[in-house]
Amino acid sequence: MSTLVIQMHGLPWSGKSAVARAVAPHLGAVVLDKDVIKAALLRAGVPEEQAGPSAYEVYFAQARELAGLGYDIVLDNPVFWPSVEERWHELCELTGSPRLLIEC
């Protein structure tokens, strides 16, 4: 059985995180929240212009690691950049997951 990867999408305050946290327990999935990673980088002194791209590097590295361990994942980020969508697609291909997107 393949790992399930679900991608959240939507504007800030559209309910992405709330839906991700509501869905994940029913699937036995782990929620990865890009904003949690970015906030930690900002607290550590990473400048704002570097924190976003750096957060995505950590985010997708962690997603690959968890998927490799067999965890289902809910990706909580807005997917506004084509590069982020490409990385989600790559993760789906790697894990054998269909491209599942929840729009908020």
Phi, psi and omega in degrees: 000138182278161174284140179268128177237117179248131180254126173276154178209140176156169179291161173305142179066021179272353179105008182306309183293320179297317179293316179302315181290333178282323184281318189306313181298328180290337180259352187069031185260160175261135176266126171253121183249112181300326182294328177295317180293314181298318179298320178295319178296319178297318178297330180279358176097008176289129180299150183308316183293342177259337186295319181297303178299322179294321179299319179293326176298312178296316183304308182284331173296316179294321178298315178298319180297312180296318178297321178296334177273358176093009179280139168284148189226140169247117181271113183256092175202161188280346180055052179269344182253138178304325181296327179289318177298319178300318181292325175296314179300318178299319179296320177297316179297317180299320185267347184080014180278142169293159178279099181255122182236132173250115180268129178244000000 
